[in-house]
């Protein structure tokens, strides 16, 4: 079956760096997305990786290793507003998005 | 601003009473999606439309139906809501069905079943 694994919850301190990992087993691969979802709100797009390597976008970076079925989202200079759930999603060979359950990130002052 | 709009934001219905959720988009995207998301769970795809082509996920219950009368609008009908159907319902759009096109989400409708 198809599976996306990410930690349920993580805690970090304001101003610090945090890395949220995602591993996947899917039928084919057409890219990996990271979305941010604040409580009670809709997911918003953060990043897309389809080739191996690191994509940097401001304070957020996303890394992909297709051979390992692994990605991470790196958040730098954490702010209180970064408290949210971070969802990893993989597009499979049928161009369907397979979603992880999300990692709830708690930022402490 | 181009966007995805969902109405209502909060919907309360009674057990077994049909309910319709609506979604509209001003992005002129070809694909529209309906997801169900329960607390601390991944969004679960119920349906998607590529233009007028309807795609029903294999495990979507018959209790759920969808209509897309035109490019801009899409509706989710729940014929006989049960307590287990209480969830956030998310509408999303993308320009094309595959590749790097991100999905744009509406704010969601939170459904409560009494």
Interface residues (C-beta under 8 A of the other chain):
Chain A: X4 X8 X30 X31 X33 X40 X41 X42 X43 X44 X45 X48 X50 X85 X87 X91 X95 X96 X97 X99 X100 X101 X102 X104
Chain B: X40 X41 X42 X43 X44 X45 X88 X90 X97 X98 X99 X100 X102 X103 X104 X105 X106 X107 X108 X110
